[in-house]
Amino acid sequence: MFTEPLSRTVAGMTVLFLLLILVAPASAGLYTDSCGMVWADASIPFERNNETAYDEEMMASYAPIIANLTEEVPDFSNMSWSDAFRETCAYMEERYAFTEWRGVDWGGLYARYAPEIAEAERNRDNASYYRTLREFAYAIPDGHVMAAARDDFGAKYADIGGGYGLAVAGLDSGRVIVAYVADGSDAERAGIRFGDEVVSWNGRPVGEAINATSIIWAPVKPSTAEGFLLHRLRFLTRAPVGTNATVGIAGPADSAPRTINLTAADDGYDTLTRTSIFLGREVNDIGAGSSADRRAMITNDTVTYRTLPGGIAYIAVYEEFYDVYQPFRAAVKDAIAKGAPGVVVDLRYNMGGDDNLAAAFAGWFVNRSVFYEYGTTYDPGTGEFPVLWESWTEPRPDRYTGPVALLVSPYTISSGEGLPKVFAESGTGAIVSWYGTNGAFGMESMGPVLPLGILTAFPTGSSLDESGSIQVDSNASLLGGVAPTVRVPLDEETLARAMAGEDVQLSYAVDWIWTQAESTTAEPSAVPTRAAAGWVVPLAALMGLAVWFGRR
């Protein structure tokens, strides 16, 4: 997700090849011939707690193409809007890592949006210009392809500033029901209640209306079919202030639906805040200006660590940057020292960072070596995407050996998807959620700077599995991410509990842990009495090339 620029710089290329020889062992295989770096145990750079040495290793990974990395990120900010858009499309088409994988038609996208850019330019309409750029970016189903700016020129509020006093949710059964009704709203006065089935919206079957709903203001762009559906449901009930809507509510059997007329009012994005329950809490993620603002709504912690009833350890990780490892390590070691009967690792709002760190986290839980990735990056000298690094997860000798549950969401993006990936591949623990992860696992880089200070980003490299195939990133059919191994049912009962304030996904994770703990007889004395029922990458700045650390 587009956040802040790379916080650390890497300078100097001396001793890099010596480092390469000393740190990166030889590795056999088809895809390692061009490797600049092999991390045979991704935890080592973090265990030694020397970020400078790690920065040098990171730079060493680019040794095979270092001579070609002489370009700076293009600055098109002084071009006309139309020229900047044309050049941006050409630049992205050249370097985007997933054109074939996702079936992106660059020519078609340019033909679709260039006239709208030109029209906005003729009218000097900043809001329309920015809106069109976001529509262009969101037409590519990749959470790493972004056009973002601090100032949205009033476009967001103009589009979705109004709410109808109700929010909807899609159940596993396929029904769309009312999930929330605001106190004192027209929807409440009209008699709409939680659980009412919505069958139509503005005269269209509700399914058609949902599919036609724009989600260009979703703060974390989805990459999978279920991610798109989640946000379309959230944004269905948003519109410009003053817009009228007709809502069809199913009536009793053999009777026609009743139609209710509502008018969108400024509610401070209330219905969107109320439907952030997939994160385990209410967050006004739409009203925030940036990912840093959204993060601040959740916590200022680097890692959140606490003990749940019964002694289960809860660890929340929000990003993968070098200084996150030590507090994560301390939390796991404390859980081990206290004999925690289980560990919950909450990644539901993990915005990514350094892949090697995600691989290192996994080493605290796995019981065998797990291949993490071959990492590719665009080489401007050859126009190819060579493999530049290889990474493995190795089990820590002092690892935690009890049951571990991961909590994920469609906001679990980029390297935040790495720990779930390792769990899914190794059969470690459980991945517990209503939804899978985002499905954007590529190597994200800064794209061109556009007029009005609009910044772009997109992946210029991919993560490959041991056979050389793209992993985790969603494909042209919107299939991807890491799916839950314990999928929490989304029905009227669990939805009601979540809307009442319970973190239902956490409750399911805790229940899963107790089931595992109570089924083992290896160390029965280490299992406390259960709580009462119902407990509620890496990229571096190289040779002046500004590379965004959104995923790496």
VOBAGU-411827 format. One line per 4 residues: number of its first residue (from 1); their letters; for each residue x, y, z of C-alpha. Coordinates in pm, 1 decimal, decimal comma. Example, Ala and Ser with C-alpha at 12.3 -4.5 7.8 and 13.67 -1.06 7.14 Angstrom:
BEGIN
1 = AS = 1230,0/-450,0/780,0  1367,0/-106,0/714,0
END
This chain:
BEGIN
1 = MFTE = 0,0/0,0/0,0  126,0/348,5/-74,0  270,6/490,6/242,2  593,5/670,2/310,4
5 = PLSR = 917,3/666,0/108,2  1199,0/426,8/192,4  1309,7/506,4/545,4  1664,3/379,8/511,7
9 = TVAG = 1920,1/439,5/238,7  2185,9/207,0/117,5  2512,2/360,7/6,2  2848,6/222,0/-86,3
13 = MTVL = 2930,2/-90,7/-281,8  3267,4/-182,4/-129,8  3311,8/-531,0/9,7  2976,8/-637,4/-134,4
17 = FLLL = 3116,2/-919,7/-339,2  3319,2/-1035,5/-39,8  2996,9/-1031,9/161,0  2830,6/-1229,0/-114,2
21 = ILVA = 3096,6/-1495,4/-91,6  3091,0/-1511,2/287,2  2716,3/-1496,3/350,0  2553,6/-1653,1/47,6
25 = PASA = 2629,4/-2023,9/4,7  2618,2/-2182,9/-336,3  2277,0/-2313,0/-430,6  2183,8/-2559,6/-698,5
29 = GLYT = 1882,5/-2519,3/-920,8  1757,7/-2366,5/-1242,4  1661,5/-2030,4/-1094,8  1969,3/-1941,7/-888,5
33 = DSCG = 2223,2/-1886,4/-1166,1  2174,2/-1508,3/-1155,1  2128,0/-1481,3/-777,7  2314,6/-1199,3/-612,9
37 = MVWA = 2222,1/-1322,7/-265,6  2108,1/-1641,3/-96,5  1966,5/-1625,7/253,0  1986,4/-1990,4/355,4
41 = DASI = 1837,9/-1890,3/692,1  1645,3/-1564,1/673,7  1655,9/-1514,0/1049,4  2034,8/-1472,6/1069,2
45 = PFER = 2048,2/-1106,2/957,5  1790,0/-1016,5/1222,0  1930,7/-1233,2/1498,2  2268,9/-1062,3/1473,3
49 = NNET = 2084,9/-726,0/1508,4  2313,3/-532,9/1272,7  2102,9/-337,2/1026,7  2403,0/-186,4/848,6
53 = AYDE = 2538,3/-528,9/761,1  2193,1/-632,5/642,5  2168,4/-323,6/421,1  2493,9/-429,0/257,3
57 = EMMA = 2358,3/-777,2/196,8  2043,4/-627,3/50,3  2250,4/-426,6/-191,1  2454,6/-735,2/-274,4
61 = SYAP = 2137,6/-900,8/-400,1  2136,2/-645,9/-681,5  2497,0/-711,1/-780,5  2405,9/-894,3/-1105,5
65 = IIAN = 2222,3/-589,6/-1242,1  2382,7/-307,7/-1043,8  2542,7/-152,2/-1351,7  2200,6/-111,6/-1512,0
69 = LTEE = 2035,1/58,9/-1214,4  2124,5/412,4/-1315,5  1780,5/561,4/-1375,4  1593,7/772,0/-1127,8
73 = VPDF = 1218,7/742,6/-1087,5  1068,4/949,8/-1372,2  926,9/1287,7/-1279,3  645,4/1375,4/-1517,8
77 = SNMS = 503,7/1644,1/-1291,6  587,3/1926,6/-1534,5  427,6/1756,1/-1834,3  72,2/1807,7/-1946,2
81 = WSDA = -172,2/1572,4/-1776,6  -230,0/1382,2/-2100,9  138,5/1346,3/-2183,6  219,1/1234,5/-1830,2
85 = FRET = -54,0/970,7/-1844,2  69,0/840,8/-2179,7  427,5/817,1/-2058,4  319,3/651,9/-1733,1
89 = CAYM = 124,9/383,0/-1917,9  428,7/312,8/-2138,7  661,1/301,0/-1838,4  437,1/62,8/-1647,3
93 = EERY = 380,0/-159,6/-1949,5  756,0/-202,3/-1985,1  823,4/-284,1/-1621,2  509,3/-432,7/-1466,5
97 = AFTE = 585,1/-786,2/-1350,0  239,3/-940,9/-1395,5  108,8/-829,9/-1735,4  53,6/-1184,5/-1861,3
101 = WRGV = -26,4/-1330,6/-1519,1  -312,0/-1088,0/-1465,4  -401,9/-1041,0/-1829,9  -350,2/-664,7/-1827,1
105 = DWGG = -436,4/-492,3/-2157,8  -227,2/-176,0/-2143,6  -347,5/-47,9/-2478,6  -708,0/-97,7/-2378,4
109 = LYAR = -655,3/79,3/-2047,0  -493,2/376,8/-2216,6  -771,7/399,6/-2473,1  -1031,8/381,9/-2196,1
113 = YAPE = -892,3/650,6/-1966,6  -690,3/888,1/-2189,2  -1002,0/1075,0/-2309,9  -1115,2/1128,8/-1950,9
117 = IAEA = -770,4/1259,8/-1856,0  -781,9/1496,8/-2153,1  -1130,5/1617,8/-2060,3  -1024,5/1683,7/-1701,2
121 = ERNR = -722,2/1874,5/-1829,9  -931,3/2093,8/-2060,1  -1155,4/2180,6/-1768,0  -866,4/2210,0/-1518,2
125 = DNAS = -1071,3/1976,5/-1302,4  -827,3/1841,9/-1044,1  -1085,9/1616,6/-881,2  -1182,0/1449,3/-1210,2
129 = YYRT = -816,7/1406,4/-1301,5  -733,1/1234,7/-974,2  -1051,3/1026,8/-981,5  -965,2/901,3/-1331,9
133 = LREF = -614,0/806,4/-1226,3  -754,9/602,6/-939,5  -1006,3/437,1/-1173,3  -716,1/346,3/-1401,1
137 = AYAI = -516,2/200,1/-1111,6  -813,6/10,3/-970,5  -887,9/-139,0/-1312,0  -567,8/-342,9/-1261,2
141 = PDGH = -657,9/-604,6/-996,3  -334,3/-571,3/-802,2  -318,9/-418,2/-455,0  30,9/-293,4/-534,3
145 = VMAA = -73,2/-76,3/-830,1  -158,8/262,7/-688,2  -211,5/630,1/-768,1  -219,2/825,8/-444,4
149 = ARDD = -196,8/1178,5/-313,1  -238,2/1348,7/20,2  -493,7/1584,8/-133,6  -780,6/1414,4/-312,7
153 = FGAK = -912,9/1752,9/-429,7  -1249,7/1681,5/-273,5  -1315,9/1387,3/-504,7  -1357,1/1124,9/-232,1
157 = YADI = -1612,9/1321,4/-33,3  -1796,3/1416,6/-352,8  -1826,1/1050,3/-447,4  -1893,3/872,9/-117,8
161 = GGGY = -1944,0/1138,2/148,9  -2306,5/1037,4/197,0  -2447,0/731,1/370,5  -2800,8/593,2/384,0
165 = GLAV = -2795,2/503,7/750,7  -2746,5/134,6/684,3  -2471,9/-107,3/589,8  -2501,5/-451,1/432,9
169 = AGLD = -2303,2/-774,8/446,0  -2289,4/-1085,0/230,5  -2334,3/-1413,9/411,6  -2188,3/-1751,3/321,1
173 = SGRV = -2536,7/-1850,8/206,3  -2529,4/-1582,9/-63,2  -2790,3/-1367,7/106,4  -2724,4/-996,4/145,0
177 = IVAY = -2858,4/-867,4/473,8  -2863,6/-544,3/668,6  -2566,2/-549,9/905,3  -2607,9/-210,0/1065,6
181 = VADG = -2874,0/58,6/1101,9  -2770,6/397,8/1238,9  -2966,2/532,0/1534,3  -3198,3/812,9/1434,5
185 = SDAE = -3143,6/758,6/1062,6  -3409,7/755,7/794,7  -3338,8/385,4/755,5  -3427,7/326,0/1119,9
189 = RAGI = -3741,6/538,7/1094,5  -3842,6/339,2/787,3  -3837,4/22,3/995,8  -3522,2/-137,4/852,8
193 = RFGD = -3364,9/-373,7/1105,5  -3054,9/-590,7/1139,4  -3097,6/-913,4/944,2  -3342,8/-779,4/687,2
197 = EVVS = -3261,0/-924,7/348,9  -3181,6/-671,6/76,9  -3303,1/-795,8/-260,1  -3273,7/-489,0/-480,6
201 = WNGR = -3097,4/-153,8/-496,8  -3220,2/130,6/-716,0  -3441,0/-105,9/-911,0  -3168,8/-359,1/-988,6
205 = PVGE = -3124,4/-701,9/-831,5  -2888,3/-652,0/-543,1  -2621,3/-875,3/-696,8  -2610,5/-661,9/-1010,7
209 = AINA = -2595,1/-344,1/-804,9  -2308,1/-479,7/-596,7  -2109,4/-581,0/-904,6  -2149,4/-231,8/-1049,1
213 = TSII = -2030,4/-55,4/-733,1  -1710,0/145,3/-757,8  -1446,3/86,0/-491,3  -1180,8/334,1/-604,3
217 = WAPV = -1176,1/486,9/-255,4  -1103,6/159,4/-76,6  -793,0/242,4/128,2  -632,0/-98,7/77,0
221 = KPST = -697,4/-204,3/-277,6  -814,8/-566,3/-313,1  -659,2/-820,2/-547,4  -892,2/-1120,5/-515,5
225 = AEGF = -1256,3/-1187,4/-598,7  -1357,4/-1208,3/-233,7  -1168,2/-888,1/-156,7  -1350,5/-703,7/-433,3
229 = LLHR = -1684,8/-838,6/-313,1  -1616,3/-732,3/46,2  -1548,4/-373,6/-55,6  -1831,1/-354,7/-305,7
233 = LRFL = -2065,9/-453,0/-25,7  -1916,1/-182,3/195,6  -1942,7/87,5/-72,2  -2287,2/-9,6/-204,4
237 = TRAP = -2449,7/209,0/58,5  -2228,9/514,5/-10,1  -2311,8/797,4/-251,1  -2282,1/1173,2/-293,5
241 = VGTN = -2465,4/1361,6/-21,2  -2826,0/1420,3/-125,2  -2848,2/1121,1/-360,3  -3173,9/926,1/-344,4
245 = ATVG = -3186,6/546,1/-338,5  -3462,1/286,3/-339,9  -3394,6/-22,7/-130,7  -3588,8/-343,6/-180,4
249 = IAGP = -3633,9/-537,8/144,8  -3762,2/-894,2/119,8  -4110,0/-938,2/259,4  -4273,1/-1246,0/410,5
253 = ADSA = -4305,8/-1555,9/196,1  -4523,7/-1511,5/-112,9  -4530,3/-1133,8/-74,9  -4362,0/-860,5/-275,3
257 = PRTI = -4057,4/-684,4/-130,9  -4124,4/-350,5/26,3  -3943,2/-58,8/-131,4  -3796,6/210,4/89,1
261 = NLTA = -3673,6/547,5/-33,4  -3366,5/691,1/138,1  -3146,4/997,3/92,0  -2770,5/996,7/147,2
265 = ADDG = -2655,5/1222,1/431,5  -2312,1/1321,7/560,1  -2239,2/1071,5/839,0  -1861,9/1101,6/868,8
269 = YDTL = -1823,0/768,4/686,3  -2008,5/597,6/971,0  -2134,1/296,2/775,7  -1782,4/226,5/649,2
273 = TRTS = -1640,1/248,9/999,3  -1902,7/4,9/1123,0  -1815,6/-248,6/854,0  -1442,9/-270,7/931,1
277 = IFLG = -1516,4/-570,6/1155,7  -1298,4/-793,4/935,2  -1009,6/-615,6/1112,1  -1149,1/-716,3/1451,2
281 = REVN = -1237,7/-358,8/1542,1  -1406,7/-47,0/1412,1  -1168,0/179,3/1221,0  -1254,3/482,8/1010,9
285 = DIGA = -1009,2/363,5/748,9  -1180,2/564,7/474,4  -1164,7/894,6/658,1  -790,6/868,5/721,8
289 = GSSA = -556,4/1049,1/487,2  -280,4/788,8/459,9  -181,0/443,4/575,6  15,2/607,6/857,8
293 = DRRA = -303,6/784,6/969,2  -495,8/456,1/956,9  -221,5/277,9/1147,1  -236,3/544,1/1419,1
297 = MITN = -607,9/473,0/1461,4  -519,1/115,6/1552,2  -199,4/147,6/1756,1  132,4/320,9/1793,7
301 = DTVT = 296,8/-7,2/1894,3  568,6/-168,5/1686,6  439,9/-504,7/1807,3  140,4/-550,8/2036,2
305 = YRTL = 185,4/-826,6/2291,7  -51,7/-932,1/2565,8  -175,0/-1242,5/2744,4  -528,4/-1362,9/2679,5
309 = PGGI = -740,9/-1549,3/2937,7  -593,9/-1891,8/3007,5  -241,4/-1780,1/2922,7  -264,3/-1773,6/2542,6
313 = AYIA = -18,2/-1523,3/2396,1  -147,7/-1259,5/2153,6  103,9/-1092,4/1921,2  -3,0/-837,4/1659,6
317 = VYEE = 243,6/-738,6/1386,1  161,2/-443,3/1161,5  456,9/-432,2/923,8  789,0/-599,5/843,7
321 = FYDV = 1077,8/-360,3/900,3  1412,8/-436,2/1055,3  1334,7/-296,2/1399,7  1021,2/-510,7/1431,2
325 = YQPF = 1213,0/-836,0/1470,7  1352,4/-783,4/1820,0  1016,7/-699,2/1987,4  856,0/-990,6/1800,3
329 = RAAV = 1135,1/-1220,9/1914,5  1098,6/-1097,2/2272,0  724,6/-1161,3/2266,1  765,2/-1518,6/2139,9
333 = KDAI = 1040,1/-1594,3/2390,2  825,6/-1457,5/2671,7  538,2/-1679,9/2560,3  775,2/-1976,3/2564,6
337 = AKGA = 907,2/-1885,6/2909,4  554,8/-1860,2/3048,1  448,2/-2192,9/2897,3  175,7/-2034,7/2684,5
341 = PGVV = -67,6/-2306,4/2569,7  -98,1/-2131,4/2234,4  -4,3/-1822,6/2038,5  -226,3/-1599,2/1824,0
345 = VDLR = -39,7/-1387,5/1567,9  -264,4/-1110,7/1437,6  -173,4/-996,4/1085,2  -509,8/-849,0/990,5
349 = YNMG = -365,3/-502,6/947,7  -18,8/-594,5/827,0  87,9/-367,0/544,6  409,6/-548,2/455,4
353 = GDDN = 773,2/-448,0/429,7  1069,6/-685,8/416,4  1009,9/-1039,4/292,4  1312,2/-1179,7/471,3
357 = LAAA = 1164,5/-1061,2/798,2  841,4/-1248,4/728,8  1051,6/-1557,6/656,8  1239,6/-1500,7/983,0
361 = FAGW = 914,1/-1473,4/1182,0  811,1/-1811,8/1045,8  1129,2/-1970,3/1181,0  990,1/-1934,8/1533,9
365 = FVNR = 708,7/-2179,2/1456,0  799,1/-2423,7/1177,6  962,6/-2758,9/1247,9  1142,8/-2800,3/916,5
369 = SVFY = 1314,8/-2599,7/644,8  1069,5/-2420,9/414,7  1159,7/-2258,0/84,5  1041,2/-1897,9/96,1
373 = EYGT = 1103,9/-1748,2/-248,2  1309,8/-1661,8/-547,8  1279,5/-1284,8/-585,8  1284,1/-1123,0/-928,6
377 = TYDP = 1329,7/-759,0/-1024,6  1314,4/-580,1/-1357,0  1654,9/-524,7/-1517,7  1640,0/-206,5/-1728,6
381 = GTGE = 1952,4/-314,9/-1911,3  1801,0/-631,0/-2054,1  1427,7/-578,7/-2018,5  1408,9/-908,9/-1831,2
385 = FPVL = 1309,8/-1008,0/-1476,0  1605,3/-1209,6/-1343,6  1608,8/-1388,0/-1009,1  1827,2/-1183,0/-774,7
389 = WESW = 1780,4/-1352,9/-440,2  1677,4/-1676,5/-276,3  1540,8/-1707,0/75,0  1462,4/-1992,0/315,1
393 = TEPR = 1287,5/-2023,6/648,9  1480,5/-2236,4/895,9  1333,4/-2345,7/1229,9  1481,4/-2166,8/1527,3
397 = PDRY = 1646,0/-2406,2/1774,5  1452,5/-2238,9/2057,0  1125,7/-2206,4/1863,4  773,9/-2221,1/2006,0
401 = TGPV = 630,7/-2571,4/1963,3  267,9/-2526,6/2072,8  -35,1/-2447,6/1855,7  -22,8/-2119,3/1664,4
405 = ALLV = -315,9/-1944,4/1494,8  -269,2/-1663,8/1242,2  -540,6/-1403,1/1192,2  -551,4/-1255,1/841,5
409 = SPYT = -772,0/-1030,0/630,1  -778,2/-866,8/285,7  -568,6/-593,4/449,3  -293,6/-851,2/505,3
413 = ISSG = -91,5/-749,4/204,2  252,9/-781,3/52,8  515,0/-937,2/282,7  238,8/-951,9/544,2
417 = EGLP = 124,4/-1253,1/340,7  460,1/-1424,3/384,7  403,5/-1582,8/726,3  61,5/-1722,3/618,1
421 = KVFA = 226,3/-1853,2/300,4  483,0/-2047,1/502,1  214,5/-2181,8/735,2  -0,2/-2296,3/443,9
425 = ESGT = 291,5/-2466,4/269,1  433,9/-2635,4/578,9  107,3/-2730,6/749,6  207,5/-2527,2/1054,6
429 = GAIV = -71,2/-2409,5/1285,9  -389,2/-2260,5/1146,3  -486,2/-1955,1/942,7  -813,5/-1829,0/1087,8
433 = SWYG = -1035,7/-1574,0/914,9  -1351,2/-1486,3/730,3  -1138,5/-1400,4/427,5  -802,4/-1479,0/274,4
437 = TNGA = -509,7/-1239,4/239,6  -488,1/-963,4/-20,5  -307,7/-1147,0/-301,8  -47,1/-876,9/-379,2
441 = FGME = 295,7/-1026,8/-312,5  512,3/-867,7/-582,1  810,5/-638,0/-537,5  658,8/-292,0/-527,0
445 = SMGP = 851,1/10,1/-651,3  788,7/378,9/-695,4  642,5/469,8/-1031,3  641,0/806,3/-1208,2
449 = VLPL = 554,5/1127,1/-1027,4  255,7/1290,1/-1199,1  123,1/1646,0/-1214,6  -36,3/1782,6/-894,6
453 = GILT = 204,1/1574,9/-686,7  27,8/1245,8/-750,7  252,5/947,9/-683,4  232,0/607,0/-842,1
457 = AFPT = 358,5/263,5/-745,1  351,5/-81,2/-901,3  538,9/-411,8/-873,7  851,1/-447,2/-1087,0
461 = GSSL = 929,4/-796,4/-964,3  759,0/-1113,9/-849,5  800,8/-1386,0/-590,0  852,2/-1734,1/-732,4
465 = DESG = 811,3/-2069,7/-564,7  1071,6/-2343,4/-577,4  956,0/-2452,4/-922,6  979,8/-2097,5/-1057,4
469 = SIQV = 605,7/-2021,9/-1063,8  449,6/-1698,6/-939,3  319,7/-1743,5/-587,1  49,7/-1568,5/-379,9
473 = DSNA = -20,6/-1289,2/-631,5  -373,6/-1323,2/-768,1  -415,7/-1416,4/-1133,0  -645,4/-1299,8/-1412,6
477 = SLLG = -930,5/-1496,3/-1252,6  -878,4/-1305,1/-924,7  -762,4/-1620,7/-749,9  -471,0/-1574,9/-513,6
481 = GVAP = -363,9/-1475,1/-167,9  -347,7/-1724,3/116,6  -680,7/-1880,3/212,4  -783,0/-1958,2/571,2
485 = TVRV = -733,2/-2314,6/683,3  -999,2/-2247,4/948,0  -1259,9/-2035,7/777,2  -1484,3/-1859,7/1025,2
489 = PLDE = -1850,1/-1892,0/920,7  -2009,7/-1566,2/814,7  -2372,6/-1608,5/904,7  -2633,3/-1404,0/1084,3
493 = ETLA = -2515,7/-1523,5/1424,2  -2143,8/-1446,6/1381,6  -2225,5/-1118,0/1210,2  -2447,9/-1013,0/1500,2
497 = RAMA = -2173,0/-1097,5/1747,6  -1918,6/-896,2/1550,4  -2148,0/-596,7/1513,1  -2205,4/-606,9/1890,2
501 = GEDV = -1830,7/-562,8/1944,1  -1692,4/-914,4/1975,9  -1378,2/-1003,3/1784,1  -1532,0/-1318,4/1643,1
505 = QLSY = -1227,6/-1424,1/1444,2  -1009,5/-1401,8/1753,4  -1266,1/-1608,3/1944,5  -1245,1/-1879,4/1678,5
509 = AVDW = -865,2/-1869,2/1690,0  -869,6/-1912,0/2067,3  -1118,6/-2199,2/2040,7  -896,4/-2368,6/1780,8
513 = IWTQ = -594,6/-2335,0/2009,3  -778,8/-2487,6/2304,0  -893,2/-2774,9/2086,4  -530,5/-2842,2/1990,6
517 = AEST = -396,9/-2794,9/2342,6  -656,0/-3023,6/2498,7  -592,9/-3295,8/2241,6  -222,0/-3328,7/2318,7
521 = TAEP = -87,0/-3537,3/2603,7  280,0/-3457,1/2554,7  300,7/-3199,4/2830,6  -36,1/-3189,6/3007,6
525 = SAVP = 99,7/-2982,8/3295,4  173,8/-2698,7/3053,2  -194,1/-2656,4/2961,8  -377,8/-2424,3/3203,1
529 = TRAA = -746,9/-2447,8/3274,9  -944,8/-2312,0/2985,1  -1110,9/-1972,2/3020,6  -1488,7/-1961,8/3049,9
533 = AGWV = -1675,6/-2031,2/2728,8  -1783,3/-1725,7/2533,5  -1461,6/-1526,7/2605,0  -1497,3/-1246,4/2421,3
537 = VPLA = 1237,4/-671,7/74,6  1345,1/-619,2/19,1  1432,9/-329,8/-211,4  1699,2/-71,3/-148,6
541 = ALMG = 1761,8/278,1/-279,9  2024,2/204,3/-540,7  2226,9/447,2/-747,5  1965,3/720,7/-706,0
545 = LAVW = 1677,5/485,8/-793,6  1406,5/560,5/-538,4  1246,4/226,2/-461,2  947,2/224,5/-237,1
549 = FGRR = 953,3/-6,5/61,4  578,6/-77,5/55,1  635,7/-450,4/15,7  1007,6/-479,8/69,2
END
